[in-house]
Amino acid sequence: MNKNLLLTVVWLVCISIPGFGQERIVSGKVTSDDGADAPGVNVLVKGSTTGTSTAADGTYKLSVPEGKNTLVFSFIGYTTVEVEIGARTVIDVSLETDATQLSEVLVVGYGTQLKQDLTGNIAQVKGDDIQGIPVASFDQALQGRAAGVFVESGNGKLGQGMKMRIRGASSVSAGNQPLYVVDGVPITSQSQSSSNADTNPLTDINPNDIESIDILKDASASAIYGSRAANGVVLITTKRGKTGKTNFNLSLISGFSKETNRKEFLNTAQYVELLREAAKYSGEIDYIESRLTRNGAGNPNSWSDPTSPEYVDTNWQDQVFQTGSFNQADLSASGGSEKTKFFASLSYSDQEGILIQNELNRLSGRINLDHQATEKLQFGLNFSLANTTNKRLSDDNAFSTPMQIVALMPMTPVIDPRTGLISGALNNNTGTPNGNYPVYYNPLLDAAYGERTTSVFRNLGTAYASYAIAPSLKFRSEFGYDLLSQHEERYFGKETSRNTGFPNGWATDAWTRVFNYNTNNFLQYSKTLNAIHSIDAIVGMSFQESLRDFTNVEGQQFPSNSYKELVAAASITAGLTRESRFSFLSYFARANYKLKDRYLFGISGRVDGSSRFGAGNKFGFFPAASAGWILSEEGFLADHTIFDFLKLRASYGLTGNAEIGNFASRGLYAGDAGVAGVPGQRPSQLRNDDLRWEQTAQLDIGVDFGFFNNRVSGEIDYYVKKTSDLLLDVNLPATSGFETQIQNIGDLENKGIEFVINTVNTVGEFKWNTSINISRNRNKITNLDGQIIEGDFLSRAVEGEPIGIFYGPKYAGVDPSNGDALYYTVGQDGITTTTNDVNDATLMKVGDPNPDLIAGMTNTFSYKNFDLSILFQGVFGNQVYNGGGKFMTANGDFLDNQSIDQLRRWQNPGDITDVPQARLFGANGTAESSRYVYDAGYIRLKTLTLGYSFPNSVIAKMKLTKAKIYVSSQNLLTFTDYKGWDPEVNSDTYASNINQGLDFYSAPQAKTITFGVNLSF
Amino acid sequence: MKNKFILIVGLFAATLFLSNCSDKLEIEPNDTVDADEALKTSADVEALLVGAYSALGDGDLLGGNMQRDSELMGDGGEVFWDGTFVEPGEIYAKNMLVTNPQARQTWLDAYAAINICNTVIKNIDLVTEDRTERVEGEAKFIRGLLYFELVKEYGRTWIDGDPSVNLGVPIVTEATTETKVNRSTVEEVYNQLIGDLTDATTLLPETNGFFATKYSAHAILSRVYLMQNNYENAGIQANIVIESGEFSLNQNFSDAFNKTSTAATDRESNGNATSEDVFAIQVTSQDGVNNLNTFFASADFGGRGDILIESYHFSLYEEDDARADMFYDDTYTTKFNNLFGNVPVVRLAEMYLTRAEANFIENTSLGATPIQDINRIRFRAGLLPLTSVSIDDILFERRLELAFEGQQLHDLKRTGRDVGSDPFTYGKLIFPIPQREIIINSDLDQNDAYTN
């Protein structure tokens, strides 16, 4: 029952009216619906001011005045129960969880709040809702579950970085990810990967340890986190023990996964036809035939004679996709005495990816303890340790990444008949690679002769003490740390030399340690006066420091592939260490005032100082104010039965963004410019003493409602987020000696609307609930000082447009008379014509990777012992740019195998098609242009879970309290027009604020089906 | 109760106070140094000068891509671009887009290196007196060399039209962050770089380890004058290098390549990896990069094997020419087979060829006759001496001797010969001004062939 430790709202109502006449003493025990003792429950004598609250074991005792005959038991999050006393003197009560969302307890910064009383906007996802979902990290499971929260995993590789945008991107050059806070500690959530492809440090957190995830979206909710709140704040609260019997929970999950989709490429006959046609145009027939033969392992029959047994038709995707697996076992125990409560868990999960060589496993344990030392003093600790091991794949732009295998020619055999080895492996006779065979480096060689393992030990610990100075005043002190220790090992044998560029083996070994500690110290004041005025306030300070150490060693020349550690490298070619740190010192305060249970006011502020800013601008102030009005409490609405609840609310506040380099304001020199052993230095950064906080002002107006007996409830929010003084990497003319300088230039805004609707469609034996969230965010860069900031391919930040639009030549199709690719050009007279010279094309907006709309819909059904939950997730109105298009969809421009649609190429005058004439080396339509922009909205059956709970009559015999089996799927169905592998994509090589929606041989998402069993005893 | 309350509040206040050590926010970088602290001593400025060499040897500059691009763009059927990188492919096709990443990176990196040189010169007063001249000379050498490479890549060649009208590149000679600088004319850029290199010839010592010497400056000057068809001065400069006695041809042609310097900080002797290097980019397994290896060498030698040598080139060699043995797999040149080998910038052999050409045109015999110089090169290649030479013989010998070392495009242009099937004046035989620069500074003029 004491479901949330931080929940400290305890009403102590003094007995102010002396009783007359005969009084009765009534006592009893309150339990929650799961059988646990329920402390802190308000017990009131109806029609009086007499009351008490239950003790830690759920017991209570109070005297009932003469003439009163009803007790009211209430506790937030539970349905209020009224009980007639009658002649009884002992009354035991069990409280039911309140199904309506308004009574939810939300975690806010440094405290909790009842959803009913909230004046800001917070989306909460319960840990229970995401447990058992086969994903690597909890953030992935949030897709489609919260309005205004856009979660995207860039590709289907395991353990890769995730993109989360809460109410849009608020910055162009600084970070756009939210602040993650676990049990009061801002954790290290930035990728620590040495390669371009991000890893996700949230993978180290066991999703099954999570009690709730609270996403602070508007300024009144998030401003208490000040300078790091502009992108929203995600508060993760882990599970805690409850007084009562010890509950054990065992959960086992096992399943398999496949890629969501494949893309079709040419077979040998089609490829030969297209490439010969392309070569014929370019006068390169001899060249192409020699290449076909070379790539057919030197055998012309491999491509020229379909009847020959030596004819080869390889589908390379078959070689890299595999059936992945997902296995997870969790055991947890929770319980406790009146004084000491605990939650402990142990978990192991093991995943194999849908691509060869990709694995992720995590072993984690946790213990959370709470101890009530005296009536006034409580302390506790949380401690978790995880070991995550990720066998990674190379970045999307590497020839060695499995997905790039699609570029290989179809007549190339998997096994080279001349050597009996993987095509491209060392020729045993000559001891050298087969030169330039196959056409590109074969990624299968990386799988056979290389490895990349990233292993992380992650320890999160917090300790707290809370002292009740007075009934309404508490002091709480917290100290927490996040220790991340990462070891990245890579080894590549000499067989991979064509890819690594190192002829005799290459290995790297990198260690990263991030030690991040934080302390919060604050006073909490909470008081209700005369049942009319209710005040909740905190004031305190916080300090955080994070230190990162990095060591890397590289070596070459290994005796054989049996030796993989650098001790065997005959030549150590690089070694370096780096060290960097940052700190934040903050003071914060918040007050919430509630008048007559209907007028709500909130005010908060934080003064944040950071080591990252210039001397004169170290500190920033981030205030917020909010108000709410619960109309349904008003007399004029109370009679209207249609509304059970109606609240209007508004908030306005400032938040900041400090996600820039640790020394961004400084002029810097780097000492890495030596030559052949002679030390050297170079200027590395221009100074900017004026650098200050990027600031986001956010207005939020919302309404919360519940009607038809709360069968329909929800919320609607409109917000405007305006960011000014952007922390922008401003392009400098190269003649300055520098490429960019970080300056406070520019403005952008995000405007949006969010709908959340929850309905209880049927009650009774067959229960059907629906929860829908729909949100629209429009991002617009309003001022960049006239600049265009370039990302990769066509990704740009342009004034007047959303961040990351595709900006470049607009493809005008194919000239029917000659097969030339055409582009639009707008003359000075404003007349649009076409040109076959892409340099003459007019640059314009040709696509937008930001969705118009995101949505999620969850339907849950239960009937007798069965339950079914279906989550659809949708992303609408966005485009994806295929950066690999100029290679794979290039009408035979080069030797890469081509996507099947290239068979539509122009062949004869008069042909009407959108694929230009095939011209080997002809660059006919291969320039970056809107030709490679595709619509990529989608609807996914994200999660489907069907469960069966064994009836009590069965499980009681087995001494179980709960037994459930279920089958669950993730990404089972995807509906999209996207022509690539998967529309949910952003290449790991390029992903950045501006580079969004880029596909570059990116792995599709996994479609996973799992079977699970849950036992409680 | 009340006392306790006061005690606790007092403790809380104390906590706040103790935490308010604002020095907790004063964190100094460890990987890097504040610019104010970086240049305080002579050693600091000299370390910055080494940084200028490091920048000069960047893969996008003389670490290989500049030479590679000259060979690709200047090709007339001797090499074949077989790689997948788009930017060299466009250069090879003589059809660059204004967004070509190489055009952008060469420009950015060259000006970053020039900025380092300017900063060294600005802080020259910090340098210990007996080193002032050398340090200034080295900075001017690197700056002059980079302006020469820039004006060749981004501006019309000297003999194409009027260099006093044709646009070259922006000139920046002060360490400044002043923003927008427009293009100077080709002639102004030549005047600037000739000034720098000429200063370097007087400021620099005769030996300087593997760093630039006065002869490095003379050697580059000989190239500059050749580009201007100023044969007399080209010959004079080349002759100074030859007659210095500091350099000698390797006995075997192959010994001129794939060598690595030992870390020689002794500036009293020539620290180059071979006696033939007048100036080279230093590469070791830990510093520097050899991008000619990356693109010209096969995977067996750590390269990508992107540039194939065509049979036409093989057909140019006479029988017994040692230089014809510098190929393998019938496809690749061996000149850059050491992943960690130095990248030659100027070799003594070129000085003989330049002197021969200058003497031939000027009808002089400064140092030696053209036929003597050509036969010296032929002798080393294992060939019989010629009895007479023509200008075509000299240029042909130059092509074979310096093959793939980055002189191809510029040698064709300065002699007014066609590049493949294009006349040397073809507008796409120079790079576009990077689009990013024109977006930042709209007054910067684009080269004609790249405008609408």
HADDOCK unambig.tbl for C-alpha pairs under 7 A between the chains (distance, minus, plus):
assign (segid A and resid 432 and name CA) (segid B and resid 300 and name CA) 6.71 0.50 0.50
assign (segid A and resid 433 and name CA) (segid B and resid 300 and name CA) 6.96 0.50 0.50
assign (segid A and resid 435 and name CA) (segid B and resid 299 and name CA) 7.00 0.50 0.50
assign (segid A and resid 469 and name CA) (segid B and resid 5 and name CA) 5.90 0.50 0.50
assign (segid A and resid 497 and name CA) (segid B and resid 299 and name CA) 6.16 0.50 0.50
assign (segid A and resid 497 and name CA) (segid B and resid 302 and name CA) 6.80 0.50 0.50
assign (segid A and resid 498 and name CA) (segid B and resid 299 and name CA) 4.66 0.50 0.50
assign (segid A and resid 498 and name CA) (segid B and resid 304 and name CA) 6.67 0.50 0.50
assign (segid A and resid 501 and name CA) (segid B and resid 299 and name CA) 6.35 0.50 0.50
assign (segid A and resid 501 and name CA) (segid B and resid 302 and name CA) 4.07 0.50 0.50
assign (segid A and resid 501 and name CA) (segid B and resid 303 and name CA) 5.57 0.50 0.50
assign (segid A and resid 501 and name CA) (segid B and resid 304 and name CA) 6.97 0.50 0.50
assign (segid A and resid 502 and name CA) (segid B and resid 302 and name CA) 4.87 0.50 0.50
assign (segid A and resid 503 and name CA) (segid B and resid 300 and name CA) 5.82 0.50 0.50
assign (segid A and resid 503 and name CA) (segid B and resid 301 and name CA) 6.08 0.50 0.50
assign (segid A and resid 503 and name CA) (segid B and resid 302 and name CA) 5.49 0.50 0.50
assign (segid A and resid 541 and name CA) (segid B and resid 16 and name CA) 6.61 0.50 0.50
assign (segid A and resid 573 and name CA) (segid B and resid 285 and name CA) 5.37 0.50 0.50
assign (segid A and resid 573 and name CA) (segid B and resid 286 and name CA) 5.04 0.50 0.50
assign (segid A and resid 574 and name CA) (segid B and resid 286 and name CA) 5.67 0.50 0.50
assign (segid A and resid 578 and name CA) (segid B and resid 31 and name CA) 5.71 0.50 0.50
assign (segid A and resid 579 and name CA) (segid B and resid 30 and name CA) 5.92 0.50 0.50
assign (segid A and resid 579 and name CA) (segid B and resid 31 and name CA) 6.14 0.50 0.50
assign (segid A and resid 580 and name CA) (segid B and resid 29 and name CA) 6.46 0.50 0.50
assign (segid A and resid 580 and name CA) (segid B and resid 30 and name CA) 6.26 0.50 0.50
assign (segid A and resid 582 and name CA) (segid B and resid 27 and name CA) 6.93 0.50 0.50
assign (segid A and resid 583 and name CA) (segid B and resid 25 and name CA) 5.87 0.50 0.50
assign (segid A and resid 584 and name CA) (segid B and resid 25 and name CA) 6.87 0.50 0.50
assign (segid A and resid 610 and name CA) (segid B and resid 25 and name CA) 6.02 0.50 0.50
assign (segid A and resid 611 and name CA) (segid B and resid 25 and name CA) 4.43 0.50 0.50
assign (segid A and resid 611 and name CA) (segid B and resid 26 and name CA) 5.91 0.50 0.50
assign (segid A and resid 611 and name CA) (segid B and resid 27 and name CA) 6.16 0.50 0.50
assign (segid A and resid 663 and name CA) (segid B and resid 29 and name CA) 6.88 0.50 0.50
assign (segid A and resid 666 and name CA) (segid B and resid 34 and name CA) 6.59 0.50 0.50
assign (segid A and resid 667 and name CA) (segid B and resid 34 and name CA) 5.73 0.50 0.50
assign (segid A and resid 667 and name CA) (segid B and resid 35 and name CA) 4.98 0.50 0.50
assign (segid A and resid 668 and name CA) (segid B and resid 32 and name CA) 6.18 0.50 0.50
assign (segid A and resid 668 and name CA) (segid B and resid 33 and name CA) 5.48 0.50 0.50
assign (segid A and resid 668 and name CA) (segid B and resid 34 and name CA) 4.64 0.50 0.50
assign (segid A and resid 668 and name CA) (segid B and resid 35 and name CA) 4.71 0.50 0.50
assign (segid A and resid 669 and name CA) (segid B and resid 32 and name CA) 5.61 0.50 0.50
assign (segid A and resid 669 and name CA) (segid B and resid 33 and name CA) 5.13 0.50 0.50
assign (segid A and resid 669 and name CA) (segid B and resid 34 and name CA) 6.23 0.50 0.50
assign (segid A and resid 669 and name CA) (segid B and resid 35 and name CA) 5.59 0.50 0.50
assign (segid A and resid 669 and name CA) (segid B and resid 38 and name CA) 6.40 0.50 0.50
assign (segid A and resid 670 and name CA) (segid B and resid 32 and name CA) 4.76 0.50 0.50
assign (segid A and resid 670 and name CA) (segid B and resid 33 and name CA) 6.42 0.50 0.50
assign (segid A and resid 671 and name CA) (segid B and resid 32 and name CA) 6.77 0.50 0.50
assign (segid A and resid 673 and name CA) (segid B and resid 50 and name CA) 6.96 0.50 0.50
assign (segid A and resid 673 and name CA) (segid B and resid 51 and name CA) 4.75 0.50 0.50
assign (segid A and resid 673 and name CA) (segid B and resid 54 and name CA) 5.63 0.50 0.50
assign (segid A and resid 674 and name CA) (segid B and resid 50 and name CA) 6.28 0.50 0.50
assign (segid A and resid 674 and name CA) (segid B and resid 51 and name CA) 6.31 0.50 0.50
assign (segid A and resid 674 and name CA) (segid B and resid 54 and name CA) 6.41 0.50 0.50
assign (segid A and resid 674 and name CA) (segid B and resid 287 and name CA) 6.98 0.50 0.50
assign (segid A and resid 675 and name CA) (segid B and resid 50 and name CA) 6.58 0.50 0.50
assign (segid A and resid 675 and name CA) (segid B and resid 54 and name CA) 5.85 0.50 0.50
assign (segid A and resid 675 and name CA) (segid B and resid 282 and name CA) 6.76 0.50 0.50
assign (segid A and resid 675 and name CA) (segid B and resid 287 and name CA) 5.96 0.50 0.50
assign (segid A and resid 675 and name CA) (segid B and resid 288 and name CA) 6.84 0.50 0.50
assign (segid A and resid 676 and name CA) (segid B and resid 263 and name CA) 5.57 0.50 0.50
assign (segid A and resid 676 and name CA) (segid B and resid 282 and name CA) 6.15 0.50 0.50
assign (segid A and resid 676 and name CA) (segid B and resid 283 and name CA) 6.32 0.50 0.50
assign (segid A and resid 676 and name CA) (segid B and resid 284 and name CA) 5.81 0.50 0.50
assign (segid A and resid 676 and name CA) (segid B and resid 287 and name CA) 5.75 0.50 0.50
assign (segid A and resid 677 and name CA) (segid B and resid 263 and name CA) 5.45 0.50 0.50
assign (segid A and resid 679 and name CA) (segid B and resid 47 and name CA) 6.15 0.50 0.50
assign (segid A and resid 679 and name CA) (segid B and resid 50 and name CA) 6.94 0.50 0.50
assign (segid A and resid 680 and name CA) (segid B and resid 47 and name CA) 4.16 0.50 0.50
assign (segid A and resid 680 and name CA) (segid B and resid 48 and name CA) 5.66 0.50 0.50
assign (segid A and resid 680 and name CA) (segid B and resid 50 and name CA) 4.74 0.50 0.50
assign (segid A and resid 680 and name CA) (segid B and resid 51 and name CA) 4.76 0.50 0.50
assign (segid A and resid 681 and name CA) (segid B and resid 47 and name CA) 5.42 0.50 0.50
assign (segid A and resid 681 and name CA) (segid B and resid 48 and name CA) 4.84 0.50 0.50
assign (segid A and resid 681 and name CA) (segid B and resid 50 and name CA) 6.99 0.50 0.50
assign (segid A and resid 681 and name CA) (segid B and resid 51 and name CA) 4.97 0.50 0.50
assign (segid A and resid 682 and name CA) (segid B and resid 48 and name CA) 5.69 0.50 0.50
assign (segid A and resid 682 and name CA) (segid B and resid 51 and name CA) 5.24 0.50 0.50
assign (segid A and resid 733 and name CA) (segid B and resid 179 and name CA) 6.16 0.50 0.50
assign (segid A and resid 733 and name CA) (segid B and resid 180 and name CA) 6.49 0.50 0.50
assign (segid A and resid 733 and name CA) (segid B and resid 437 and name CA) 5.93 0.50 0.50
assign (segid A and resid 733 and name CA) (segid B and resid 440 and name CA) 6.34 0.50 0.50
assign (segid A and resid 734 and name CA) (segid B and resid 108 and name CA) 5.09 0.50 0.50
assign (segid A and resid 734 and name CA) (segid B and resid 111 and name CA) 5.94 0.50 0.50
assign (segid A and resid 735 and name CA) (segid B and resid 111 and name CA) 5.40 0.50 0.50
assign (segid A and resid 735 and name CA) (segid B and resid 172 and name CA) 6.75 0.50 0.50
assign (segid A and resid 736 and name CA) (segid B and resid 176 and name CA) 6.38 0.50 0.50
assign (segid A and resid 736 and name CA) (segid B and resid 177 and name CA) 4.66 0.50 0.50
assign (segid A and resid 736 and name CA) (segid B and resid 178 and name CA) 6.48 0.50 0.50
assign (segid A and resid 736 and name CA) (segid B and resid 179 and name CA) 6.21 0.50 0.50
assign (segid A and resid 737 and name CA) (segid B and resid 111 and name CA) 5.28 0.50 0.50
assign (segid A and resid 737 and name CA) (segid B and resid 112 and name CA) 3.89 0.50 0.50
assign (segid A and resid 737 and name CA) (segid B and resid 115 and name CA) 4.98 0.50 0.50
assign (segid A and resid 738 and name CA) (segid B and resid 112 and name CA) 6.09 0.50 0.50
assign (segid A and resid 739 and name CA) (segid B and resid 108 and name CA) 6.93 0.50 0.50
assign (segid A and resid 787 and name CA) (segid B and resid 440 and name CA) 6.98 0.50 0.50
assign (segid A and resid 839 and name CA) (segid B and resid 97 and name CA) 6.15 0.50 0.50
assign (segid A and resid 839 and name CA) (segid B and resid 98 and name CA) 6.99 0.50 0.50
assign (segid A and resid 839 and name CA) (segid B and resid 450 and name CA) 6.95 0.50 0.50
assign (segid A and resid 840 and name CA) (segid B and resid 452 and name CA) 5.36 0.50 0.50
